[in-house]
Amino acid sequence: AQTVTQSQPEMSVQEAETVTLSCTYDTSENNYYLFWYKQPPSRQMILVIRQEAYKQQNATENRFSVNFQKAAKSFSLKISDSQLGDTAMYFCAFGETSGSRLTFGEGTQLTVNP
Amino acid sequence: NAGVTQTPKFRVLKTGQSMTLLCAQDMNHEYMYWYRQDPGMGLRLIHYSVGEGTTAKGEVPDGYNVSRLKKQNFLLGLESAAPSQTSVYFCASRLIRVTGELFFGEGSRLTVL
């Protein structure tokens, strides 16, 4: 079974600074997707960024980028120029390309301080 | 286009009572899921469905039942609620497994006294 681990339950960062959230996963599969989801206080789950395992290039979405290290099974999220609206719980998730399910990590609560 | 809608949003039950959570999606998605979210445990999969008339167990299926009689609806039932089922429940759907992205409902907070 796949597992996803987020070792940082809580993190904080000053507004305009950069922060990196960590995620590691365990799988024997070669083809899969990795995701970061954001859950603000409104509770709505929002997709932040997605990475296909077969792509070597790291995904980027505006201020959000990932560092995907396939051999190390690591998938960290970097948030640049942090904004107050980035305050949220962030979940890392893994899904096999051939599968039907996503496995989520425990989450990291990020607080952006003014 | 409403996306994924869950009802009810909030519910308080007494131990032993039963209830059903309804999830409806208008995106013609094949795959639908029920997760529960508890502090420090992330989202855990309860049951899921890969198409109309199908259901399968996830990580934590005990105490729950599901049905997918229509493609757009996925029902989660608690036959005899227990305090351990106090949680926030999320429904999600996606078109096909290859694309991967899940679309979530807004969550339903259930308290069992």
Interface residues (C-beta under 8 A of the other chain):
Chain A: V4 Q6 P9 Y33 F35 Y37 S42 R43 Q44 M45 L47 R50 F91 A93 G95 T97 S98 G99 S100 R101 L102 T103 F104 G105 E106 G107
Chain B: Y31 Y33 Y35 G40 M41 G42 L43 R44 L45 Y48 V50 A56 G58 V88 F90 A92 R97 V98 G100 E101 L102 F104 E106 G107
